[in-house]
């Protein structure tokens, strides 16, 4: 009898803890990376413009803009943007250094831990 009551109580508490109108968000943010384009070549001192848009069916929790050296793995830039909105246009620049192959990656996360990523590789001569 005591065991049945405990099981009943646990089931009742579990049922009460969820909002019946609340649904799980399985949709990842939609991410575009307009610039730069893959295999684009820059000259030393030129600004690499990183731009694009992120949209989500609920809200965007965080956008990461990451620039790494493909040869050494050194991370040169890691920007965190917290738009807390359903759409956001990002713009970031970085000054290119001679002789480096860069990986530029943009990652967007929503509030339900869904994630999208885009990356390109560029070179500075």
N, C-alpha and C positions, 0 to 999 in steps of 0.2 A: 504494500500500500504506500509506504513512504517513498520507495523508489519510483513508483508510478507518478506520484505527485511531483517529484523533482524533475522527471522527464517532461511532464506536462508544463511545468513552470518554465523550463528551458525553451521549449517549443514556443510558448506564448511570448516570452521575452524576445526571441529571435524574430518572430513575426511582427512584433511591435517596433522593432528597431529600424525597419526600412520604410521609406516613404513609397507607397504604391505607385505614385506618379513619377518617381525618379527612375530613369533608365540609365544603364551603363553606356558610356561614350566609347565606342570602338573605332571611331573615325580619326585617323591621323591628320594633323594639319596639312594643308596644301601649300607647298613651298615652291617658289620660283626664284631662280638665280639669273638675273638679266645680264649682269656684268660682273666679272670678266667672262670671256668665253674660253672654252678649253683650248689649250695650246697657244694662247695669245702670248706675244713676245713684247716685252717692255725694255726701255733703255734705263740705265742706272739713273736714279733720282726722279724718275717719272712716278706719279701717283697711280697706284692700282685702285680703281674705284670698284667697290663691291656693293651691288644693289639688287634689290628684288622685293618680293611681297610674300607675306604669309597670311593665310586665312584659316579659320577653324570654325566648325559648326557650333562650338560653345565659346571657349576663350583660349588665347595663347598664353601659356604660363611663362615661357622663356625662349629666347632665340640666342644661339651661340654663333659667333663669327670667329673662325679659327684659321690662322695662317701658320703653316709649318714648312720647314726646309725639308724637301724630299730626300736629300742626300744624307743629312745628319740627324733628322728627326727633331731638331730643335724647334720648339714652339715660339714664334715671334709675337703672336698676338692672340688673345682669347678674350673677346668681348662678350659680356652677358647683358642682354636687353630683356627687360621685364615689362612687356606692353600691357598685360592684363586686359586685352581687348580681343574682339573676334577677328580683326584684321590689322595689319601693320605693314608699313613700307620701311625697309631698312636701307641705310646708306652708311658705308664705312670706307675709309681710305687707308692706304698703307704705302709708304715710299719704298719703291723697289731698289734692291741692292744688286750690284753687278755680279754675274756668274752664278746666280742661285735659281734652282728649280723650286717653285713654291706649290704647295697644295693648299687650296683655299676651300674651306668647308663651311657650310651654313647648316645648322641643326635647329629644328623647331620642335618644342615640346608643348603639349597641352596639359590641362589640369588633371586629365585621367591617365597621364603617363604614356600617351601615344606620341610617337616621334616620327619626324621626316628629316631627311638629310639630302643635300646636293653638294657635289664637290667638282672642282676643276683643277687642272694643273696649268701653271703659267711659268714662263722663263724670263729672266732679266739678263740681257747681254751687256 
